[in-house]
Amino acid sequence: MSRIGKLPVPLPQGVFVTEAKDGLQIKGPKGTLQTPLPAGITFKLEGGAVHFARANDERRQRALHGLARALLANAVKGVSAGWSRDLEIQGIGYRANLQGKAIEFALGFSHPVRFPIPDGIVVTVEKQTRLSVSGADRQKVGQVAAQIRELRPPEPYKGKGIRYTDEVIKKKVGKTGA
């Protein structure tokens, strides 16, 4: 039995799971998400929790069993509490400003960089050097945070750039003067 797949997914107050044509639909206070249900994996609602079962013990079915449970657990947390990722900008003159449905960055280039915010994602700018990306879909939140970080990744000599707040940058020594 899969160690992850056999665990039930508890449903918090106000979260409902229904079967959709391609998988499961999860509704909650933060929105609605859909998660796929692989072939051979079945689900059952019992006592305020969702239980998953698999058709057989093949290697692929065992892997999909845990995957289906993890995807549903992430979606349930997303529609009830939401996901967020915090970023921090380091460097002299580096900053971010929220302008409508876009963020304008000053990242040491000759021009400002404009990043459009996708639907379903909320970006807040605390100060000018701290960003918080949040939303219901864990994958989408992580992808948007990675795209923002990609605009100016932290460099190894001075550490300037955009980084996750929990990220540790290994600094290199650099040249020594003669």
Residue pairs with C-beta under 8 A, 6 or more apart in sequence:
2 54
2 62
2 65
2 66
2 69
3 66
4 65
4 66
4 69
4 70
5 52
5 54
5 62
5 65
5 66
5 68
5 69
6 52
7 69
8 46
8 49
8 50
8 51
9 49
9 50
9 69
9 72
9 73
9 76
10 48
10 49
11 17
11 48
11 49
11 50
11 76
12 28
12 76
12 80
14 28
14 29
14 80
15 26
15 27
15 28
15 76
15 79
15 80
16 26
16 27
16 28
17 24
17 25
17 26
17 43
17 45
17 50
17 72
17 76
18 24
18 25
18 27
19 25
19 37
19 43
20 34
22 34
22 36
22 37
23 34
23 35
23 36
23 37
24 34
24 35
24 37
24 43
24 72
24 75
25 32
25 33
25 34
26 32
26 33
26 34
26 35
26 72
26 75
26 76
26 78
26 79
27 79
28 76
28 78
28 79
28 80
28 136
29 79
29 80
30 78
30 79
30 80
30 81
30 82
30 136
31 78
31 79
31 120
31 136
32 79
33 75
33 78
33 79
33 136
33 137
35 68
35 71
35 72
35 74
35 75
36 68
36 71
37 43
37 68
38 64
38 67
38 68
40 54
40 55
40 56
40 61
40 64
41 52
41 53
41 54
41 55
41 61
41 64
41 65
41 68
42 52
42 53
42 54
42 55
43 50
43 51
43 52
43 53
43 68
43 72
44 50
44 51
44 53
50 72
52 65
52 68
52 69
52 72
53 65
54 61
54 62
54 64
54 65
55 61
74 83
74 138
75 136
75 137
75 138
77 83
77 138
78 135
78 136
78 137
78 138
79 136
82 134
82 135
82 136
83 134
83 135
83 136
83 137
83 138
83 141
83 142
84 132
84 133
84 134
84 135
84 141
85 132
85 133
85 134
85 141
85 142
85 145
85 164
86 130
86 131
86 132
86 133
86 164
86 165
86 166
87 130
87 131
87 132
87 133
87 145
87 148
87 149
87 162
87 163
87 164
87 165
88 129
88 130
88 131
88 162
88 163
88 164
88 165
89 95
89 96
89 105
89 107
89 128
89 129
89 130
89 131
89 161
89 162
90 129
90 154
90 159
90 160
90 161
90 163
91 107
91 108
91 152
91 158
91 160
91 161
93 106
93 108
94 105
94 106
94 107
94 108
94 129
94 152
94 160
94 161
94 162
95 105
95 106
95 128
95 129
96 103
96 104
96 105
96 106
96 125
96 128
96 129
96 131
97 103
97 104
97 125
97 128
98 123
98 124
98 125
101 116
101 117
102 114
102 115
102 116
102 117
103 114
103 115
103 117
103 123
103 125
103 131
103 148
104 112
104 113
104 114
104 115
105 112
105 113
105 114
105 115
105 151
105 152
106 112
106 113
107 113
107 151
107 152
107 161
107 162
108 152
108 160
113 151
115 147
115 148
115 151
117 123
117 144
118 140
118 144
120 135
120 136
120 137
120 140
121 133
121 134
121 135
121 140
121 141
121 144
122 133
122 134
122 135
123 131
123 132
123 133
123 134
123 144
124 131
124 132
124 134
125 131
126 132
130 165
131 148
133 141
133 144
133 145
133 148
134 141
135 141
135 144
145 164
148 162
149 162
149 163
149 164
151 162
152 160
152 161
152 162
153 161
153 162
153 163
154 160
154 161
154 162
154 163
154 167
154 169
155 161
156 169
156 170
156 171
156 172
157 171
157 172
157 174
158 171
159 169
159 171
163 169
